Amino acid sequence: MKFQGIFFLAGLLAGLPSARAAGGKKGKEVLAHLAEDILRLPEAEGAWLDWHMTGKPYGTAMALIVLYMARDSR
């Protein structure tokens, strides 16, 4: 998955309820894929950046929320 644009982490967060509601094998696959992709995105110091105007604290918070919500897939 390629991430682009501003507020993509917010977009992932908005889509998570659908993946969780789908349940079953496909829902778990989507959640696991999202978690794996998020874990590949941090900056060198370990923070996430969603949009430069909101900064790394916002990006990191959003990434951690997405990871927390996708945790049942692993």
Secondary structure, DSSP 8 states (H G I E B T S, - for coil): ----STTHHHHHHHHHHHHHHH-HHHHHHHHHHHHHHHHT---TTS---S-TTTHHHHHHHHHHHHHHHTGGG-
